[in-house]
Amino acid sequence: MRDARVIVDHEERQNIIRQGAAKAATDAGLVLVEDEGLVVENAGLTEWPVPLLGRFEDDFLEVPPETIQLTARVNQKYFVCEKDGKLANAFICTANIEADDPAVVVDGNRKVLAARLSDAKFFWDVDRKKTLVQHAQGLTRITFHEKLGTVADKVDRVAKLASWLTSDAKAPNGDHNHAYQAAELSKADLVTEMVGEFPELQGLMGGYYAKAEGLHEDIANAIRDHYKPVGQNDDVPTAPITVAVSLADKLDNLFSFFKIDILPTGSKDPFALRRAALGYLRLIQANNLTISLDQAAQAWGTLLDAKLGTKVADFLLDRLAVQLRDEGVRHDYVSASRQWLGNTDVRIDRVEARARALAGFLESENGSNLLAGYKRASNILKKEDHPATAADAGTTNDTLSYSPEYAEKALMDALDAAQPEAAAAVKAEDFAAAMTALASLRAPIDAFFDEVTVNDDDPAKRAHRLNLLSRFRGAVQQVADFSKIEG
C-alpha cells in the first residue's frame, strides 16, 4: 500500500500533516495557527498527505481575521498562518499527492480560496453600509419563541436588565447607558450577510461592525463577548459593560423559559438553559458579584409568578452543587447552605461561600463532633415533640427554680457568647467566622450530654434542659441547616 502511495495508519498521516504544515509555515517565516481538528479531518481526507503553502491577495486582510480563518477552514479545509501575532496572507492546503509541480497545485487552491474570500469581503462591505441600529430593526422579523415574542422583544428585556445591573444592582461599576446601548445592539448581527453565511461568528461580527461604525470600545467589546462564557474552558468576561450584558442575556433566557414552564428534562435541553446557568455562575464567581435574583427578576419585567426568582435560583443552585462537587464540596453542604437573609434576597454567591466554609468546618474534628451533637439534640427534641425555643430562653440563672449543674451552666454560658457572635458573622457574610463561633460549642455540648440527664424527673429541670437543647439547635441552624447534612 505504501508503494502505491497510500499510508494506512491514520496517526502517521496526522503526524505528517501536523509536522509538515508547521515546517511549511516556519520555512516561510510564519507561525502556523494550530488546529488539531483540522489535522484529523485532513488525515481522513487524504491517503498520501502533502502540506503545501500558498499566498492570497493582501486586500483580503481587510476582512476580520476570524472570517478568513473560518472561510479557509470550513469551506476548504486549509490552515492559516500568522506573523507578528497577526493573520498573514498565507494558507496551507493538504494535497493528496506529490505533484511534479507543486506550484500548480497551490495556484489551483489559491483560486478556489480567492473566490471564497471574495464572498466574505462582499459580505463585509455590504453589511457595513448599514448601522447596527438599522440592522437591529430586522430583529422584529425573527421569532425568539412563539410564547416569548421576537428577538427584538428579547433585546428590549436584556437592555433593561443590563442597565439595571450596572446601576441599581451590586454588579461591576459601569456606564448604564453604554450597557443599555450594547444590549440593544447585541443581536443586530443576526440579520447580517456575514452571520447568515457563518452563524458561528454571531457576536464577534457585531463587535467588528460596532468598531467600524465608531461606537465606544466598551460597547463594541460587550457586543463581541456577550455570549461568553460558552463552554467550561471559555474565557470569562471581566469588563463591566460586557459582564452586565452577558449576565442580562443569560438571565433573560432563564427567566423567559422558566416563566412559560419550559425546563430542561433529563438529557434534553433544547434552549441550552444549563449552559446559561453555568455561564451565569462563572460570571458571578469570576467577578465576585453579589446579585439578588429576586430583585433581578423584578427588574426584568412584570412577573406572572412572584416566585420566579426563587425557581431560577433553585435551578442555578443545582448547577452549583454539580460544579462544587468536582471541587470536593459535597452536594448536601450546598443544600445546608440554601438559606436566605429574608425571602427576597436570593444570592448564589452567599450560598457558595457558606457551603465552602461549611465543608472546611465539617472536615475538622470540632465540626464533625458538633454535627454529632446537633443530631443527638435534634433527635431528643423530635422524640419529645419539643417546639422551637426563643433565642433568649433559659439564658440567666435567676429564671431557674434550681441551681444548674456545672456542664449545664457551661453550655448556657457558651451559647450566651457564641450565639450573638455567630449571628453577627452571618449578617456580615463572614461564614468562616460563624463556623469558628460554632466550634466553641463543641466541648460544652459534649460535656452536657456526658454529665447531664436531660429527661430528669424534675419537670423544671427537664423543661429547661430541653429548652437549652432547642436553643443550641437554633444557634447552629442560624449558620447552616445541619439537618440537611448526611451521615
C-alpha positions in Angstrom: 0.0 0.0 0.0 2.8 2.4 0.8 4.4 1.7 -2.6 1.1 2.7 -4.1 1.3 6.0 -2.2 -1.3 5.0 0.5 -0.4 5.4 4.1 -2.8 3.2 6.0 -2.1 4.4 9.6 -4.3 7.3 10.5 -1.9 8.5 13.2 1.0 8.6 10.8 -1.0 10.7 8.3 -1.9 13.1 11.1 1.8 13.4 12.1 2.8 14.1 8.5 0.2 16.9 8.3 0.9 18.4 11.7 4.6 18.4 11.2 4.6 19.3 7.5 2.2 22.2 8.0 4.3 23.6 10.8 7.5 23.3 8.7 6.0 24.9 5.7 5.0 27.9 7.8 8.4 28.1 9.5 10.2 27.9 6.2 8.2 31.0 5.1 8.9 32.9 8.2 5.4 32.4 9.6 3.7 30.7 12.5 1.1 28.0 11.9 -2.2 28.6 13.6 -2.6 25.2 15.2 -5.9 23.4 14.6 -5.9 19.8 15.8 -9.5 19.2 14.5 -8.3 20.2 11.0 -5.4 17.9 11.3 -7.6 15.0 12.0 -10.1 16.0 9.2 -7.4 16.3 6.6 -5.9 13.0 7.6 -9.3 11.4 6.9 -9.5 13.1 3.5 -6.0 12.1 2.2 -4.1 8.9 1.6 -0.7 10.5 1.0 -0.8 13.9 2.6 1.5 16.7 1.4 1.1 20.1 3.1 1.8 23.0 0.7 1.9 26.7 1.5 0.3 29.3 -0.7 -0.5 33.0 -0.7 -3.6 35.0 -1.2 -4.0 38.7 -2.0 -3.3 41.3 0.7 -6.6 43.0 0.1 -8.5 40.2 1.8 -6.7 41.1 5.1 -9.1 44.0 5.4 -11.8 41.4 6.4 -11.8 40.4 10.0 -9.2 37.6 10.5 -11.7 35.2 12.1 -13.8 35.4 8.9 -10.7 34.5 6.8 -9.8 31.6 9.1 -13.4 30.2 9.1 -13.7 30.5 5.4 -10.4 28.7 4.8 -11.2 26.1 7.4 -14.9 25.3 6.8 -15.0 25.6 3.1 -11.5 24.5 2.0 -10.0 22.6 5.0 -7.0 25.0 4.9 -4.7 26.0 7.7 -3.9 29.7 8.2 -0.7 31.4 9.4 0.3 34.4 11.5 3.2 36.8 11.5 4.0 39.0 14.5 0.7 37.9 16.1 -1.4 39.0 13.1 -3.0 36.9 10.4 -0.8 36.6 7.3 -1.8 36.3 3.7 -0.9 32.7 3.7 -2.7 29.3 3.7 -1.6 25.7 3.9 -3.5 23.2 1.9 -3.1 19.4 2.1 -2.5 17.8 -1.3 -3.2 14.1 -1.8 -0.2 13.5 -4.0 3.4 14.5 -4.5 2.9 16.7 -7.6 5.6 17.1 -10.3 5.0 20.9 -10.0 3.6 21.8 -6.5 3.1 25.4 -7.6 0.4 24.3 -10.0 -1.5 22.6 -7.1 -1.0 25.6 -4.9 -2.3 28.0 -7.6 -5.4 26.0 -8.1 -6.2 26.0 -4.4 -5.4 29.7 -4.3 -8.0 30.5 -6.9 -10.7 28.5 -5.1 -9.9 30.2 -1.8 -9.8 33.6 -3.5 -13.4 33.0 -4.7 -14.5 32.2 -1.1 -12.7 35.2 0.3 -14.3 37.4 -2.3 -17.6 36.4 -1.0 -16.6 37.1 2.6 -15.2 40.5 1.6 -18.5 41.2 -0.2 -20.5 40.4 2.9 -18.2 42.6 5.0 -18.6 45.5 2.6 -22.4 45.2 2.2 -23.0 44.8 6.0 -21.2 48.0 6.8 -23.4 50.0 4.6 -26.0 49.8 7.4 -25.5 50.8 11.0 -26.2 48.3 13.7 -29.3 50.2 14.7 -30.6 49.7 11.1 -29.7 46.0 11.2 -31.4 45.7 14.6 -34.7 46.7 13.0 -34.7 43.4 11.2 -34.9 41.5 14.5 -38.7 42.2 14.6 -39.0 39.6 11.9 -37.2 36.8 13.8 -39.2 34.8 16.3 -37.3 34.1 19.6 -40.1 31.7 20.8 -43.7 31.6 19.9 -44.7 32.3 23.5 -41.9 34.9 24.1 -42.2 37.1 21.0 -39.4 38.2 18.6 -35.7 38.6 19.1 -36.4 42.3 19.2 -38.6 41.7 22.3 -35.8 39.7 23.9 -33.4 42.5 23.2 -35.7 45.0 24.9 -35.7 42.9 28.1 -32.0 42.3 28.0 -31.3 46.0 27.6 -33.4 47.0 30.6 -31.8 44.3 32.7 -28.3 45.2 31.6 -28.9 48.8 32.5 -30.3 47.8 36.0 -27.2 45.6 36.6 -24.8 48.5 36.1 -26.9 51.0 38.1 -29.0 49.6 40.9 -27.6 46.1 41.3 -24.4 45.0 43.1 -22.7 44.4 39.8 -19.4 45.9 38.4 -19.5 49.7 38.1 -20.2 50.7 34.5 -22.0 53.2 32.4 -25.6 52.0 32.4 -26.2 54.0 29.2 -23.4 52.0 27.5 -24.8 48.8 28.9 -28.2 49.6 27.5 -26.9 50.5 24.1 -24.7 47.4 23.9 -27.6 45.2 24.8 -29.8 46.9 22.3 -27.3 46.1 19.5 -26.1 42.8 20.8 -28.2 40.7 18.4 -28.1 43.0 15.4 -25.6 41.0 13.6 -28.0 38.1 13.4 -29.5 39.7 10.3 -26.2 40.5 8.6 -25.0 38.7 5.5 -21.8 37.5 7.2 -23.5 35.8 10.1 -26.1 34.4 7.7 -23.2 32.7 6.0 -21.3 31.9 9.2 -23.6 31.6 12.2 -20.5 30.8 14.3 -19.5 34.4 14.0 -22.5 35.9 15.8 -21.5 38.4 18.4 -18.0 38.5 17.0 -19.1 40.2 13.8 -21.3 42.6 15.8 -18.2 43.7 17.7 -16.3 44.3 14.4 -19.3 46.3 12.9 -19.6 48.4 16.1 -15.9 49.3 15.9 -16.1 50.0 12.2 -19.1 52.3 12.9 -17.1 54.2 15.6 -19.1 53.1 18.6 -17.5 53.2 22.1 -14.9 50.5 22.6 -16.8 49.2 25.7 -20.0 48.8 23.6 -18.2 47.0 20.8 -16.4 44.7 23.2 -19.7 43.9 25.0 -21.4 43.0 21.8 -18.5 40.8 20.8 -18.2 38.9 24.0 -21.8 38.9 25.5 -22.3 35.2 24.7 -19.3 34.3 26.8 -18.6 32.1 28.6 -20.0 29.5 26.2 -18.2 26.4 27.4 -16.3 25.2 30.5 -13.0 26.3 29.1 -14.1 29.6 27.6 -12.8 32.9 28.9 -15.0 34.7 31.4 -15.6 38.4 30.7 -14.5 40.9 33.3 -15.1 44.2 31.6 -18.1 45.8 33.5 -20.3 46.5 30.4 -19.6 43.1 28.9 -20.3 41.4 32.2 -23.6 43.2 32.6 -24.8 42.4 29.0 -23.7 38.8 29.3 -25.5 38.3 32.6 -28.6 40.0 31.3 -28.7 37.8 28.2 -28.3 34.6 30.3 -30.8 35.7 32.9 -33.3 36.6 30.2 -33.0 33.1 28.8 -33.6 31.5 32.3 -36.4 33.9 33.3 -38.1 33.6 30.0 -38.3 29.9 29.7 -39.0 29.3 33.4 -41.9 31.8 33.1 -43.5 29.6 30.4 -42.6 26.4 32.2 -40.1 25.1 29.7 -37.3 23.5 31.7 -34.6 21.0 30.8 -35.6 17.4 31.3 -33.1 14.6 31.5 -30.6 14.9 28.7 -32.9 17.3 26.7 -32.1 21.0 26.9 -33.1 22.5 23.5 -32.7 26.1 24.7 -29.3 25.5 26.4 -30.6 26.6 29.8 -28.0 24.5 31.7 -25.3 26.3 29.7 -26.8 29.6 30.5 -26.9 28.7 34.2 -23.2 27.6 34.2 -22.3 30.8 32.4 -24.2 32.9 35.0 -22.4 31.0 37.8 -18.9 31.5 36.3 -19.6 35.2 35.7 -20.7 35.7 39.3 -17.7 33.7 40.6 -15.0 35.3 38.4 -16.2 38.9 39.2 -17.1 38.4 42.8 -20.7 39.6 42.3 -23.5 39.9 44.8 -26.8 40.0 42.8 -30.2 39.2 44.3 -32.0 37.0 41.8 -35.4 38.1 43.1 -34.5 41.8 42.5 -33.2 40.9 39.1 -36.5 39.1 38.3 -38.4 42.2 39.3 -36.1 44.4 37.2 -36.5 42.0 34.3 -40.2 42.7 34.0 -43.8 42.1 35.2 -44.0 38.6 36.6 -46.9 36.2 36.4 -45.2 34.1 39.1 -43.9 36.1 42.1 -41.6 33.3 43.0 -39.8 33.2 39.6 -36.5 34.4 41.1 -36.5 31.6 43.6 -37.4 29.0 41.0 -34.5 30.1 38.9 -32.3 30.2 42.0 -33.1 26.5 42.7 -32.1 25.6 39.2 -28.9 27.6 39.5 -28.1 26.0 42.9 -28.5 22.5 41.4 -25.9 23.5 38.8 -23.7 25.0 41.6 -23.9 21.7 43.5 -22.6 19.8 40.5 -19.8 22.4 40.0 -18.7 22.4 43.6 -18.8 18.6 43.8 -16.0 18.5 41.4 -14.0 20.6 43.8 -14.7 18.4 46.8 -17.7 20.3 48.2 -20.5 17.8 48.8 -24.0 18.4 47.5 -25.5 18.2 51.0 -23.3 21.1 52.1 -24.9 23.2 49.3 -28.3 22.0 50.5 -27.5 23.0 54.0 -26.4 26.5 52.9 -29.6 27.3 50.9 -30.8 29.8 53.5 -31.7 33.4 52.7 -31.4 36.5 54.9 -35.1 37.3 54.1 -37.2 36.0 51.4 -36.3 38.5 48.7 -32.5 38.2 48.7 -31.7 35.0 46.9 -28.0 35.2 46.2 -25.8 32.5 44.7 -22.6 33.9 46.0 -23.8 33.7 49.6 -24.7 30.0 49.2 -21.4 29.2 47.7 -19.4 31.0 50.4 -21.4 29.3 53.1 -21.0 25.8 51.5 -17.3 26.2 51.2 -17.0 27.4 54.8 -19.2 24.5 55.9 -17.1 22.0 54.0 -13.9 23.2 55.7 -15.6 23.2 59.2 -17.2 19.7 59.0 -13.9 18.2 57.9 -12.3 19.3 61.2 -12.7 17.4 64.4 -14.7 20.2 66.0 -17.0 20.3 63.1 -17.7 16.6 62.9 -18.2 16.3 66.7 -20.5 19.4 66.7 -22.6 17.8 63.9 -22.9 14.6 66.0 -24.0 16.8 69.0 -26.5 18.6 66.8 -28.1 15.4 65.5 -28.3 14.0 69.0 -30.0 17.2 70.3 -32.4 17.2 67.3 -33.3 13.5 67.9 -34.1 14.2 71.6 -36.2 17.2 70.7 -38.0 15.4 68.0 -38.8 12.4 70.3 -40.1 14.8 72.9 -42.1 16.8 70.3 -40.4 19.9 71.7 -41.2 23.1 69.9 -38.6 25.6 68.8 -37.5 27.8 71.7 -37.0 31.6 71.6 -33.3 32.6 71.3 -33.1 34.0 74.9 -34.9 31.2 76.6 -33.2 30.0 79.8 -30.2 32.3 79.5 -30.0 33.5 83.1 -29.9 31.8 86.4 -32.5 34.0 88.0 -35.2 32.5 85.8 -34.5 29.0 87.1 -36.1 27.3 90.2 -32.9 25.3 90.7 -29.1 25.6 90.5 -27.9 24.2 87.2 -25.3 21.6 87.1 -21.7 22.6 86.1 -21.9 21.3 82.5 -25.4 22.7 82.1 -24.2 26.2 83.2 -21.2 25.9 80.9 -23.4 25.2 77.9 -25.6 28.2 78.8 -22.6 30.5 79.1 -21.1 29.1 75.8 -24.4 29.8 74.0 -24.6 33.3 75.5 -21.2 34.0 73.9 -21.4 32.0 70.6 -25.0 32.7 69.5 -24.6 36.5 69.0 -21.1 36.1 67.7 -22.3 33.6 65.0 -25.3 35.8 64.2 -23.2 38.8 63.7 -20.8 36.9 61.5 -23.6 35.5 59.3 -25.0 39.0 58.9 -21.6 40.2 57.8 -21.4 37.2 55.5 -18.2 36.0 57.2 -19.2 32.4 57.2 -15.8 31.2 58.3 -16.1 33.3 61.4 -19.6 31.9 62.0 -18.2 28.4 61.9 -15.4 29.4 64.3 -18.1 30.7 66.7 -19.9 27.4 66.5 -16.7 25.5 67.2 -16.7 26.9 70.7 -19.9 24.9 71.4 -18.3 21.6 70.7 -16.8 20.9 74.1 -19.7 22.3 76.1 -22.3 20.2 74.2 -20.2 17.1 74.6 -19.8 17.6 78.3 -23.6 18.4 78.6 -24.5 15.0 77.1 -21.9 13.2 79.2 -22.8 14.7 82.6 -26.4 16.0 82.5 -29.6 14.0 82.5 -32.0 15.8 80.0 -35.1 13.8 80.9 -34.9 14.5 84.6 -37.8 13.5 86.9 -38.0 17.2 88.0 -40.3 18.9 85.4 -38.5 22.2 85.8 -35.1 20.7 85.1 -36.4 18.7 82.2 -38.2 21.7 80.6 -35.1 23.9 81.0 -32.7 21.4 79.5 -35.0 20.7 76.5 -35.1 24.5 76.0 -31.4 24.6 76.2 -31.0 21.9 73.6 -33.5 23.8 71.4 -31.5 26.9 71.8 -28.3 25.0 70.9 -30.1 23.7 67.8 -31.2 27.2 66.8 -27.7 28.6 67.3 -26.3 26.0 64.9 -29.1 26.4 62.3 -28.7 30.1 62.0 -25.3 29.4 60.4 -26.5 26.5 58.2 -29.2 23.9 58.1 -27.3 21.0 59.7 -30.4 18.7 59.3 -29.5 18.5 55.6 -26.1 17.1 56.3 -25.9 13.4 55.5 -24.0 10.9 57.7 
